[in-house]
C-alpha cells in the first residue's frame, strides 16, 4: 500500500484525523498516514467480523504481524509496508503498538468495563497510545510522552462520548455511570487532562506538534458535554461545520491546540 492509499483509507473511515493530517506539513503526513491507517484497520476489526472469535483471531494476527514488521518481515496486509518503514525510521515502541491492538478486544464483546481503571486504560491504549506513536514518529522525545498521552486521552474521551449512542444500539454498555452528573464530571476530567497537557506543551518539539492536530476538537466537544451532558445520550456531541473547520484552521495556523 502506498502512502496515497493509506490516506484514501483514512479519508474514507476517519474523516477527523484525515482533516487534521491534511493540515499538517507534507513531511509529517508521510509519517502519520500509515499510523492512522493501522488504527482504522484495528478499530474496524470487531465490527467487520461475523463472530467474536473471528475478531479475536484477526487481532491476534495483527499482533503477530506487527512483531514481524518490527523485525523487518512484512507480509499479509498492504498497510504493513509503509508502517514498517515508519516503525524503523522512528524506532516506534512495539509494546505501544501491541497495546493498541489488545485494547480493541473490548470492542469485540458486550461486557461493560470492569472498573474505571479499565475504562481509563482503554482510552490511554487507543487514543493516548496512538497520539504518542504519532508524536514519536515526528521526533518527539520520551519526555513528551505524558503530554501526548494526556492530549490523546482527552481526544479519545471526546470521540468515545460521541460514539455512545451507536455503541448502545450495538448492545454495548459504554459508560460505567450514565447519569448526567457523572457524564458531566467525566467531561470535566477530560478538560483537566487536556489543560495539563497544554501547560506542558513545551515538552513537545515543534516538529512533532502536527500529531496533536488530531485532537483539535477535544476541548470544545468536552466543554459541550460538561455544560449539557444530555448531549451524549441524544447524540448531540458535535459542533457546527463552520466552527469545526474554523477551529482546525486556527489550531494549525497558531499551533495552540
Secondary structure, 3 states (H helix, E strand, C coil): CCHHHHHHHHHHHCHHHHHHHHCCCHHHHHHHHHHHHHHHHHHHHHHHCCCHHHHHHHHHHHHHHHHHHHCCCCCCCCHHHHHHHHHHHHCCCHHHHHHHHHCCHHHHCCCCCCCHHHHHHHHHHHHHHHHHHHHHHCCCCHHHHHHHHHHHHHHHHHHHHHHHHHHHHCCCCCCCCCCHHHHHHHHHHHHHHHHHHHHCHHHCCHHHHHHHHHHCCHHHHHHHHHHCCHHHHHCCCCCCHHHHHHHHHHHHHHCCC
